[in-house]
Amino acid sequence: MRASLTAEAEEALAPVRARLLADAQAAAEAVLGAAVEDADAMSKDAESRAAAILAEAREQGAADAMAARRAVRAQARRAARARDLSARRQCWEELRRQVVRGVEDLRRTAAYPSLRGRLTLRARHLLGPDARITEVPGGGVIGETRNRRVDLSLAAFAQHVLDRHGAELEELWTP
């Protein structure tokens, strides 16, 4: 409980109260000023860190976008290369099919019996007189002994020529 002061005591303490009140207000303003300065500094620091984080995120985003672009381009190049190789393979297979068919058509010519005779002689020359000679349905012969086999079929000749000249032939459909 607080005791009441006399008017004289109240009057005598008035300057002390005024001084204490002024000191308290000054201290409060100093604390408030320091708090405002700290808040401003913290705000500036936060803005600076936010700007740095944003810049780093933009850089990382740009780097990620560049990597993604490179990956998409590489995939597109691989897909284009695969299509190109597939088209070349189709051209090669069609050429092979036409060449083999064309060579096998020799069976229907008047010169085929003579050619078959020469192929039979060649097989016997390579394998010996006891070689078993079999005519191939597509034309030509296959010669066999117990340990050896020689394919003198028309299709084998066509494939051999294609293999031997493949790089030159591929120029027909290479841009």
C-alpha positions as CSV (number, residue, x, y, z in Angstrom):
1,M,0.0,0.0,0.0
2,R,1.2,3.5,-0.8
3,A,1.2,6.3,1.7
4,S,0.1,9.7,0.6
5,L,2.6,12.4,0.6
6,T,2.2,15.9,1.8
7,A,1.8,18.7,-0.6
8,E,5.3,20.0,0.3
9,A,6.8,16.6,-0.3
10,E,4.9,16.3,-3.6
11,E,6.2,19.7,-4.6
12,A,9.7,18.8,-3.6
13,L,9.6,15.6,-5.5
14,A,8.1,17.1,-8.7
15,P,11.5,17.9,-10.3
16,V,12.8,14.4,-9.4
17,R,9.7,12.9,-11.0
18,A,10.0,15.1,-14.0
19,R,13.7,14.1,-14.4
20,L,12.9,10.4,-13.9
21,L,10.1,10.6,-16.5
22,A,12.3,12.5,-18.9
23,D,15.1,10.0,-18.4
24,A,12.7,7.1,-18.9
25,Q,11.3,8.7,-22.1
26,A,14.9,9.3,-23.4
27,A,15.8,5.7,-22.6
28,A,12.7,4.4,-24.3
29,E,13.3,6.6,-27.3
30,A,16.9,5.3,-27.4
31,V,15.7,1.7,-27.2
32,L,13.1,2.4,-29.8
33,G,15.6,4.1,-32.1
34,A,18.1,1.2,-31.7
35,A,15.2,-1.3,-32.4
36,V,14.2,0.7,-35.5
37,E,17.9,0.7,-36.6
38,D,18.2,-3.0,-35.9
39,A,15.0,-3.7,-37.8
40,D,16.2,-1.6,-40.7
41,A,19.5,-3.5,-40.7
42,M,17.8,-6.8,-40.4
43,S,15.4,-5.9,-43.2
44,K,18.3,-4.7,-45.5
45,D,20.2,-7.9,-44.6
46,A,17.1,-10.0,-45.4
47,E,16.6,-8.2,-48.7
48,S,20.2,-8.7,-49.6
49,R,20.1,-12.4,-48.8
50,A,16.8,-12.7,-50.6
51,A,18.3,-11.0,-53.7
52,A,21.3,-13.3,-53.5
53,I,19.1,-16.4,-53.2
54,L,17.0,-15.2,-56.1
55,A,20.1,-14.5,-58.2
56,E,21.4,-18.0,-57.3
57,A,18.0,-19.5,-58.1
58,R,17.9,-17.7,-61.5
59,E,21.5,-18.9,-62.3
60,Q,20.6,-22.5,-61.3
61,G,17.4,-22.2,-63.3
62,A,19.3,-21.0,-66.3
63,A,21.9,-23.8,-65.9
64,D,19.1,-26.4,-65.5
65,A,17.3,-25.0,-68.6
66,M,20.6,-25.1,-70.6
67,A,21.2,-28.7,-69.4
68,A,17.6,-29.6,-70.3
69,R,18.0,-27.9,-73.7
70,R,21.2,-29.9,-74.4
71,A,19.5,-33.1,-73.4
72,V,16.6,-32.5,-75.7
73,R,18.9,-31.6,-78.5
74,A,21.0,-34.7,-77.9
75,Q,17.8,-36.8,-77.9
76,A,16.7,-35.2,-81.1
77,R,20.0,-35.9,-82.7
78,R,19.9,-39.5,-81.6
79,A,16.4,-39.9,-82.9
80,A,17.3,-38.3,-86.2
81,R,20.4,-40.6,-86.4
82,A,18.3,-43.6,-85.7
83,R,15.8,-42.6,-88.4
84,D,18.7,-42.1,-90.8
85,L,20.3,-45.4,-90.0
86,S,16.9,-47.1,-90.3
87,A,16.3,-45.6,-93.7
88,R,19.8,-46.6,-94.8
89,R,19.3,-50.1,-93.6
90,Q,15.9,-50.3,-95.5
91,C,17.7,-49.1,-98.6
92,W,20.5,-51.6,-98.2
93,E,18.0,-54.5,-97.6
94,E,16.0,-53.5,-100.6
95,L,19.1,-53.3,-102.8
96,R,20.3,-56.7,-101.5
97,R,16.8,-58.2,-102.2
98,Q,16.8,-56.8,-105.7
99,V,20.4,-57.9,-106.5
100,V,19.8,-61.4,-105.2
101,R,16.6,-61.7,-107.1
102,G,18.3,-60.4,-110.2
103,V,21.2,-62.8,-109.9
104,E,18.8,-65.7,-109.2
105,D,16.9,-64.8,-112.4
106,L,20.0,-66.1,-114.2
107,R,18.6,-69.6,-113.6
108,R,16.0,-68.9,-116.3
109,T,18.5,-68.0,-118.9
110,A,20.0,-70.2,-121.6
111,A,23.5,-69.5,-120.1
112,Y,22.6,-71.0,-116.7
113,P,23.4,-74.7,-117.4
114,S,26.9,-73.7,-118.5
115,L,27.3,-71.4,-115.4
116,R,26.1,-74.3,-113.2
117,G,28.7,-76.6,-114.8
118,R,31.5,-74.1,-114.2
119,L,30.4,-73.7,-110.6
120,T,30.4,-77.5,-110.1
121,L,33.9,-77.7,-111.6
122,R,35.1,-74.9,-109.3
123,A,33.6,-76.7,-106.2
124,R,35.4,-79.9,-107.2
125,H,38.6,-78.0,-107.8
126,L,38.4,-76.4,-104.3
127,L,37.3,-79.6,-102.5
128,G,38.5,-82.5,-104.6
129,P,36.8,-84.9,-106.9
130,D,34.9,-86.7,-104.2
131,A,33.0,-83.6,-103.1
132,R,29.3,-83.9,-102.9
133,I,27.7,-81.2,-105.1
134,T,24.2,-80.0,-104.4
135,E,22.3,-77.5,-106.5
136,V,20.8,-74.6,-104.6
137,P,17.1,-73.7,-105.2
138,G,18.1,-70.1,-105.8
139,G,20.7,-71.0,-108.3
140,G,24.4,-72.1,-108.0
141,V,25.8,-75.1,-106.0
142,I,27.1,-76.0,-102.6
143,G,30.1,-78.4,-102.4
144,E,30.8,-80.4,-99.3
145,T,33.2,-82.9,-98.0
146,R,33.4,-84.3,-94.5
147,N,35.4,-81.4,-93.2
148,R,34.8,-78.6,-95.7
149,R,32.0,-76.7,-97.4
150,V,32.0,-74.2,-100.2
151,D,29.0,-72.0,-101.0
152,L,28.9,-71.2,-104.7
153,S,25.3,-70.2,-104.7
154,L,24.2,-67.2,-106.8
155,A,22.9,-65.5,-103.6
156,A,26.3,-65.9,-101.9
157,F,28.0,-64.4,-104.9
158,A,25.6,-61.4,-104.9
159,Q,26.1,-61.0,-101.1
160,H,29.9,-61.1,-101.5
161,V,29.8,-58.4,-104.2
162,L,27.5,-56.3,-102.0
163,D,29.7,-56.7,-99.0
164,R,32.8,-55.9,-101.0
165,H,31.4,-52.8,-102.5
166,G,29.0,-51.8,-99.8
167,A,30.6,-48.4,-98.9
168,E,30.6,-47.4,-102.6
169,L,27.0,-48.6,-103.0
170,E,25.8,-46.8,-99.9
171,E,26.7,-43.5,-101.6
172,L,23.7,-44.1,-103.8
173,W,21.4,-43.1,-101.0
174,T,23.6,-41.0,-98.7
175,P,22.9,-37.3,-98.9
